[in-house]
Every structure is written in C-alpha cells, then in structure tokens.
Amino acid sequence: MNKNPRSAREFLYLLAVLLPVFAIIYPLAKQKGRTDKPLAQKGVLDLRSWDLQRDGNISLNGEWAFSWNDLASPRPSASSSADFIKVPGIWNNHVSNGQKDGAEGFATYSLDVRLQKQHEMLALNILTVSNAYDLFVNGKKIASNGTVGKDEETSKPAYAPQVVTFIPDSDCLHFVMHISNFAHCKGGFWLPVEIGTVKQIHEERDSRVLLEMFLFGCLFIMALYHFSLYLLRRSDPSTLYFGLMCVIIGVRSLFTGENLVNDLYPGIDWFFARKIEFLLTFLSAPVYITFARALYRREWNTTVYRIAFAFGMALCLFVLVTPARIFTLTSYVFTGYAWITSMYTIFVFIKAMKRKENGAGIFLATSLFFLLTIVNDTLNQLELVHTGLYLSFGLLVVTFAQSFVISSRFANAFRTTEIYASTFRKFVPAQFLDKIAKDGIESIRAGYAQREEVAVLFSDIRSFTSLAEKMSSDEVFRMLNEYLAYVEPPIRAHSGFVDKYMGDGIMALFENGDGNNSCDNAVAASLEMLEQLEAFNEKRISAGEEPLRMGIGLHNGPVIIGTLGGNERMDSTAIGDAVNLTSRIEGMTKMYGVPLLAGESIIRALSIRHELYCRFVDTVVAKGKNEPVAIWEISGRRSDKRLAAYAKLIPAYEEAIRFFRERKIADAKKEFEKCLALFPGDTVSRIYLDRCTKFLETGVDENVSGITSLDSK
C-alpha cells in the first residue's frame, strides 16, 4: 500500500490546529444533565421526578393542547382541548376540525407543567417562534415577540431570542402561547422552549452567544486572511472564493441562532433580515461549489458545475424579487439542492483523493464530518437522540480544515517557488537578477536594458573539439562539469558571476567589491582559475588522462546588461564592444601561446599591478574592428616562486620590445634571442624574433610600428 508522507504530515498539522478549537467548542456545545427527559403528553408535562437544580434544564417538548384560529384565554380552564400538536414543530398540514391548517393563521398553544417543588425564580430560554407570540404563565404575560394578530394587517413579525424570568406561584404552571403567522411559509412552534434555573439558563445562552461570536470572529479573520492571499496571488482564485464563503457564512450567523444582528441594529426590519438570511444561505452553495471547482478543476464536470451554479443563482434571484411568504417556500428546494451538490462535491473529493491531489483527503473527511453533524442535530431536535448539538462545531472544523488546506497549498506553492527561484539563480546569478529584476523574478520582461562598465572574462579549453571526439557524450559532460566545478568558484569568490556557459567556454562579468575594483577582481579570479586548473590536471594525470589547457581573455569597458527574447522564452545577457573584444582577446591566447591576455584598459585600471608580472604583448586590430588595442600578458604574482625563471625574462623582453619599437631591428633580434635563451618556451619572443628576421630580409615597412591586423577571431 502506497503511503503519502506529505498527506500524513498535513493531517497531523490539521489535528494540532483543530484539537485546541475542539477543547474550546466542546464544553460550549455539550448538553448537560440526564438524557431520559420526560415529554409532554396530552398537554401535560410531569416534571415531578426532574430536579431542575440537579438534573439541569429541560425542554418543554411533546404534545401541547392546540386551538387553531383561536386566541384563547390565558387563564387556566377546567375544559380540556381534544386537539393536540407536537412541539417543536410547525402547524402546516395539521388537521383541525377535519381540515388542514395552512401556513398563515393564528393559534393558541397550552401546556400544564407539574414541578417537583416550588422555586423562588425560574427562567425560560425562548429561541424562535413563527413569527409573533405572546407567552402567559398562570394567566400572566411574561414574554412577547412582535405583535400577535388575526390577519396580516394586525400582525407584525419579529425574531428576537430571549431569556425571561418569572416567579412561579404554584407547583403547577399553566403555559399559554398565542402565535400568529402571516409572513412565513412555516408557522408554529419551530424550536423548543427550555425551562430551568436562572443561573443555568443564562449560562447556556451565554455559551451559545459566545460560540456564535467565536465562530463569527474566526470566519471574519479567515476571510481577511484569504482576501489578502488573493491580492498577493491573483492567479489562484480559490482564496477569493473561500474568503467570500467565510464572509457569507459569518454574516449569516448574525441573522440566525441568537440573532446577534439585533444587538448591532436593534429593531431591524424582520422582512429585510429574512431576505438577507435566505439570500446568504442560497448564495453559499454556488460560492462553495465554485471554490471546490477552483481547487480540483479536472475532477469537475463542466456541465454539472454550470447547472448547479445557475440553479443556485436562480434561487438567489427568486429571493430578491418575491415577498417572504413566497421565497421562504424555496427552503425545501434549497435543502434538496444542497444535498445533491454536497454529494457531488464529495464525489469530486473522492476522485481528487484517488489522484492524490493535495488536501483532497482532508476535504473529504471534514465534509463527511459536517454532514454527520447536520444529521446529529436534526435527530437531537426530533428528540430521537441526546448527543448534543454540534452543527456550529462541524462548520468550524470544515472551515478550519479548508483554510488549512488552502494555506498548505500556498505553503507548497511558496516552497516550490523558492525551489524554482533557487534553481533559477543557478542559471541567472543573483547579481544579474539584481539588475534585470529589481522587483523580483516575476518582474522580468524581455527588452530590459541597463548600461554599466564592468570587467569581462572569456575562457576556453584548448583543442576541446579534438579532445571531445575521443570521448562519449556522457564522458564529455562529466569532464566538463568536473572542470567547471574547479574553475567557476574563483569567479564568485572575487565579486564576479558567470553570464553564460558556452560548451567549454565561460563568459563572466566582474564588478567592484571586497575593496577592489572590477579589474583587480577579474585578474585575481583569472590567476586563481589557472591555479585550480593545475589542481584539476594533477587529478587527471594521476588517472591516466590528458591534462587540459585553458586560455583566458580580459577586457574592461561599457556593456549593456539586459534580457533578449520573447515573453515565452528569454535569456539574460551582456552585449557590447567590450564583450566582443574580450572574446577576440581570448582567441589571441592561442596565437601568442600564453594562458592569460588582458586589454590595456585592464592594465591601466589595476591597483595591484605592482604585485603582478605583466608584459606588453602587441598592439592589434581584431577582426571586424577598426581601432587598435594593446594586449598584455599577466603571468602571475611576483610572490610566486615558480615564476623565478619568468622573472629573469622580463627585463630582457622589455629591452627587446623597446628596440623593436625604435626600429632597431638588429638589436631587437639579439635581445629576443637572449629572451629565448632565458625562457626557451616563450612563444611571444619567438613571434617577435620571426618578425625581426623577416624585416631584416625584406626591409622594414610601416608595420614595424607594432600594429598587427588579425584575420581570424
């Protein structure tokens, strides 16, 4: 069985986040007290075996006496009603006098409650009744909501959950509830009324208010967080949709449950509030499926999505254009629509999990958990189970899980971006990025250009083509990578960076840094590269392989640093005469038989020239150029004892060059012969000796000025 370590790690992180949340929510949501709660039968609830102080609060659920289209006297009466209705529940379709009751109308509910003992003060927790009521206890009015009337004109709906206290005057309490509804598709006693001690009732209500405030605060913070993520990375719209979903659910929570919107806007219009509540409820589904589709687009059928989205938006439009008693009817339609879309979304998560998509397993698990909390709360309200109400907790778990998965996706995206950026910097050095992408990699555009004066280095392996022909392709690349691993670090160590690799060749640029100017850095790097080549060759020789030879050319001047190409494929580079001339100078190292040549601009700018062995080589006009340039050999540092023989050559060579420039060809020839005697392998002295011999045979012409025109690169 294949295991996904990343998924397991993400699941453990999710547990670490959700367990503290559960520790906060569980005590608030858990119901306390006994589970064998008595129910009202035939309009009587016997609580003489129930100790409110010890056993906790209890709902006034069961069969209440019911009188349709009648606002009966709140006073206890000897006559008993033969008609009963289940509470909580709605009166729609209840049969009174052989006819079904409709949604609109008014009625009287009554219940006799027999207490264990008389209490000094009791409290009632009344959530919502559809949608106006007056409550009487033993004939005394103790609570009301809206205005109860016998028609639409005299009835005024309201929604204000409340806790009311009263002092019972006997152990038998006669409850009478006058209810009217002319505004909603469902009328009656929607949710139970709880009775208990004042302390317990207030504690329970405070817990629910705290839970709803906590939920709203979490959703609000997550919405802001995900909106911020979207503003930072608009290519991923899932964060926008999730933020919208958090806003929708959070704002809707203010209009349900304890109806906290009443505390913010006392006296808010009931019709307006219900329109907002239903609109947000119906809008949540299309936003959620859009969010799920943004996460797992491949798994969604486009036609299914479009139909589901259009249907959800049609429900929203229906709410906007119809009155409350009409649009509330669509709650039944929405329930079916929500279950169908939920099942399909779960199917999508299963497909995504099979494809090992990031976070799909967590989405699937939390979605199933949320559906379980819905079923649990439904069964609790029907008094079929007594496990407690956990819908709010389920919603919070789902929201946290989805937020976690999105954050995880972003974290993975950031990690991937960091890996790409790190890899990208191996192709485009940081110094180059600082010039062409000052606002970040994403700001790179083709055509950007910046002029700077830098020292340019070109290097090349001598006779590389003939060497490569003797090797397989794998051996060539292995040898090149090993070679570059030796000679590239000195470039970075001296404030330089490789602009590009050209097979066996290197083009590098140097800037001022570490207290040295760009030319000092270029020369120091070049000498160290030659030293590293010696170390590399020792390894090759010990392995029975042929040593490599390298030529390096240096020049200093203005270059244009920028990007070339199109929006889909581009390259960073440096262009200009300084670059072209450096390439030509590197090529001249073959002709003059020296490993390192530099243009005179490098020599003039050196602050460490006194530490080096430098000699003038020639004044040349490179192919394709008109202006002559003086080239110099830099052999090494004066502190290098291995250059003792070369050190003896320098005075004689400089004397020979002086004679050559003064057209004293015979004297120059003698000095160059002396140079070769001191240093037999000096190719530069050999070239000048051949020139002197030729001039003595044919006569001196204008070229004796020292300017050499080159026909090859």
Secondary structure, DSSP 8 states (H G I E B T S, - for coil): ----HHHHHHHHHHHHHHHHHHHHHHHHH---S-S----BBTTEEEETT--HHHH--EE--EEEEEEET----SS--SS--S-EEEESS--TT-EETTEE--SSEEEEEEEEEEESS--S-EEEEE---BSEEEEEETTEEEEEESB--SSTTT-B-----EEEEE--SSSEEEEEEEEEESSSSS-B--S-EEEEEHHHHHHHHHHHHHHHHHHHHHHHHHHHHHHHHHHH-TT-THHHHHHHHHHHHHHHHHSSTT-THHHHSTT--HHHHHHHHHHHHHHHHHHHHHHHHHH-TTTS-HHHHHHHHHHHHHHHHHHHHS-HHHHTTHHHHHHHHHHHHHHHHHHHHHHHHHTT-TTHHHHHHHHHHHHHHHHHHHHHHTTS--S---HHHHHHHHHHHHHHHHHHHHHHHHHHHHHHHHHHHHHS-HHHHHHH-TT-GGG--TT-EEEEEEEEEEEEETTHHHHHTTS-HHHHHHHHHHHHHHHSHHHHHTTEEEEEEETTEEEEEE--BTTB-HHHHHHHHHHHHHHHHHHHHHHHHHTT-----EEEEEEEEEEEEEEEE-SSSEEEEEESHHHHHHHHHHHHHHHHT-SEEEEHHHHHH-SSGGGEEEEEEEEEE-TT--S-EEEEEEEEETT-GGGHHHHHHHHHHHHHHHHHHTT-HHHHHHHHHHHHHHSTT-HHHHHHHHHHHHHHHH---GGGGSEEE-S--
